[in-house]
Amino acid sequence: MIRRVLFLGLSAALGVWFYYISRFWDLRLWDREGLFGIEALRPQGGLLARWLRGTDLAPYELLIWVVAFFLSLTILQKIFDFFTPTEEPHDDG
């Protein structure tokens, strides 16, 4: 049960992090100086677009974001499956 709660929390944290680096983040939860004083972690989010600015991949920012999110959740599911034992079906016959 604790393992399930841990992985659920990890999945939620990953989802929030991906939401923050996306262009859809609209929350201003900290000052302009950045989170914990780190200027790269600005309050308006949109980090992926900033990282890709000036490259040939900039027009594909949303596609890159979706693929990375899908792959991250898939890897997290594989890790969960690895650490969770499968139950054997019971034969009552």
N, C-alpha and C positions, 0 to 999 in steps of 0.2 A: 504494500500500500504506500509506504514512504517512497519507494522507488518511482511509483506512478506519479505521485505528487511532485517529486523532484523533476522528472522529465516534463511534466505539464508546465511547471514553473520555468524550466529552461526553454521550452517551446514558446511560452508567452514572452519571455525576455528576448528571444530571437526575433519574434514578430514585432515587438516594439522597436528593436534596433533597426530592422529593415524598414519599418515605417519612418523612422527618423532619417535614414539616409535617402529616402525617396523624396520626390518632389511634392508629395502630398502632405508633408508635415507642416502644420500651421500653428502649432503651439509655441508660445514664447515663455518657457519655464525658467530661464536664467538670463543673466545680464549679457550685454554685448561682448564682454571680454571672453566669453566662452565658458563652457562647463568646467569647473575646477580650475579656471584660469587658462585653459587650453584654447587658444584662438581658433584652432581647426574645428573645434566642436561648437560651432556657432548656434544660436538659438533657433534660427529659421530652418534648420535641416537642409535638405537638398544636397547632401554631400556627394552623392554619386555624380550628379551633374557637374559639380565643381571639380571633381577628380577627372572627369572625362573632357572637360572644357579644353579646346585647342587640339583635340585628337580627332582622328577619323571616325572614332566610335561614338562621338557625342550625339549624333542623330538617333542612335540606337539605345539611348539611356534606359528607356522604359523596358525594352525587350531584355536588356542585360539584367535589369533589376528583377524582372519576373523569373528569368531562368535561374539566377542566383538564389532567389527565394525558394523556388521549387526544389533545386538541388540541395539546399541547406536542410529543408524539411525532410527530404528523402533520406539524407545521411543521418539526421537525427532519429528517424524512424528505424533505420537499420541498426543504429547503436542501441536503441531501446529494445529491439527484437533480440539482439545479441545478449543483452543482460537480463532478459526476461525469459524464464524457462517456459517451454510449451507444455501444456497439459496433455497427458495421454487420454484418449477416449476410453471410457469405461464400457466393458461389455457385460451386461447383466444377464445375458442369455445362458 
